[in-house]
């Protein structure tokens, strides 16, 4: 019996995707060769790549003016690759909502001036900022849409000032709800939280920006290189791209982003409603900023937290321990996480609290 996996990443995948992958590992599309063994230049994988890109366009209504790339190095590599290509000594505005924003800021400072128009640091990053003091002429505005450590999320993207474009690290809530790609210059996401396995980074970028990137960079660090070679300048993470393709198919067959957004809200409400009514537990993120993907909570008596986490694991409710920097508990309930798992967690929390 599989456990309910609340891991923040690498995280849960749809069961149907895992089962299909088992067959593909042995024999991909009746080729007699498993997907892990296929050449990235061969027809089997080339077709998978093309189909995956086409389905992402359909799922997220990605306009023709945008390129879809599959890169390596995780979102952390995008922290430097983005400013390396586009900042060129200028100024970019980075909204600070916690650990991942800080990491992106640190990398960007190596390539130009970073202005922080707003920060949630004063309240322990328990709330996303809504008022921003942008610089006079930023190249772009960067934000992290969902914050796995603090359990906060932007429920609407900030509006960049005139002349600037919007860049987003959407690693932990990519395709969890409808998104208007046309509002962005670039969206990037490490796959391992809500889209697929570790080792792949999805980048959706406006075509006109690609050619403005710096040309005096190593070949692999230029976006134009990967656009020109359809994400296959070097050997891409073929298995990871295949899994992303299967997850996207699953999302499409489940009703698309409108359906998954409603599904995710229902799951989150089940957990938040109980936490808010509890005499033992409390949520750490402020209402209005609460993440639908990562529900962070604590015990009012913090000495009970280790006992709770250990007891939950024995019930098949695993990976509930909060990030090491903040402690407490964290239930990551990404797209593929079932309602039944949230119901099981709430039932166990009631039992632990002594309500039943």
Secondary structure, 3 states (H helix, E strand, C coil): CCCEECCCCCCCCCHHHHHHHHHHHHCHHHCCCCHHHCCCCCHHHHHHHHHHHHHHHHHHCCCCCEEEEEECCHHHHHHHHHHHHHCCCCEEEECECCHHHHHHHHHHCCCCEEECCCECHHHCCCCCCCCCCCCCCCCEEEEECEECCCCEECCCCCCCCCCCEEEEECCCCCCCCCCCHHHCCEEEEECCCCCCCCCCEEEEEEHHHHCCCCCCCCHHHCHHHHHHCCCCCCCCCHHHHHHHHHHHHHHHHCCHHHHHHHHHHHHHHHHHHHHHHCCCEEECCCCCCECCCEEEEEECCHHHHHHHHHHHHHCCEECCECCCCCCCEEEECCCCCCHHHHHHHHHHHHHHHCCC
